[in-house]
């Protein structure tokens, strides 16, 4: 049973924008986005807490990406502006159902199927 429904992604030229969406079908305390490029480890991108009161970003996307969501985290979006070729990766939505946790991979126990983002130079 799919717990996280992702949409968005695709191909864009450098400098362009894309928007990813994630609709958790479970109660969650935080929703995060991670990405994984070929041959690399999965990397933290952004996280938003329940009530949308707190957000955090990976250093490589600060100032370019924005995570947003409603208070109940029924829908979470990742707006990606100023895309660079190095942003090319499979992006995963993840949900953390434990009340305590941050943005480490181990703090997320449900994962989406991933969506490809390709940025050409």
N, C-alpha and C positions, 0 to 999 in steps of 0.2 A: 504494500500500500504506500503510495507516494505521500510523504508528509510535508514536503516542501516543493512548491510548484514554481519553477523559474521561467522567466521569459526575457526576451531582449537579446542583446549580443549581435554579432555580425561582423562585417568588414567595413573599415573606414580608413581614410587617409590620415596621415599624421596631422595633428592640429584639430581634428574633428571631434565629434561628441557621440556618445552612445548612452543609453539608459537601460539598466537592468532592473528587473522587478522580481520579487520573491514573495509568495503568499504561503506562509506557514499554515498548516491545517492542524496544528497542535498548540497547546499553551506553552509559551516560551518566555524566558526572562531576558533573553538577548538574541539578536540576529546579527550575524556577521557575514562578511564576504571575504573569501580567500581566493587566491589564484595560483595556478601551477602551470609553468611553462615546461616544454619538453626538456627532460634531463635535469630539472631543478626541483627543489623541495617546495611544498605548498607554503605559500606566503600570505601573511595577514594583510588585508586591504583596509577593512573598516568594520566597525561594530556600532550597534545602537542598542540602548537598554530599553526595557519595558517602561512605558510612559514617555518614551522618546526623550528622556531627560538628559542622557549622557551619550556622547559619541566619541569615538577615537579612530585615528587613521594611522596607517603605516607611513613611514617617512617618505617613501617613494611616491606617494599619491597626495600628500598634504597640499592643499591649495588648489588641487585640480579636481578631485573627486568629492562628492557630497552624498552622505547617506541620510535618508529620511524615512520616516514611518509614522503611522498613526499611533495613538497612545496604547492600543492593545496589540500592536505589532501584527495586525492582520494583513498588512501589505507594507513591504519595505522596498525602497528603491535606491539604486546607486546611480547617481548622475556622474558620468565621466566626461570631463572636458579636457581640452588640450592633450588629447591622446598622443602617445609616442609609440614607436615601434616596439620598445621594450615593455609596453603594457600588453603585448600579445601573449595570451594564455587562455587556459580554460578557467572560467570563473565559477566558483561554487558558493551557493548560499548555505549557511549553516545556522542551526538553532541550538541554544543552550537551555535546557529545562531545569537545571539546578539553580537554586536561588542565589548561590554564591558562585562567582566566576568572573573572569576577565575576558581577554581576547586571545588567550593561548588556544591552540588547536584542541587541547584536551578538555577545554571548557565547553565544547560543542559536541553534542551527542546525536544530532540528526543532520544529514547532509543531503543537498539536492544533487541532481544528476550532472550538473555542470553545463555551462554554455560557453561556446567558443567566441572569443574576441580577437580579431586580427587587425592590426594597425600596420598599414604599408607606408613606406617612406616616399 
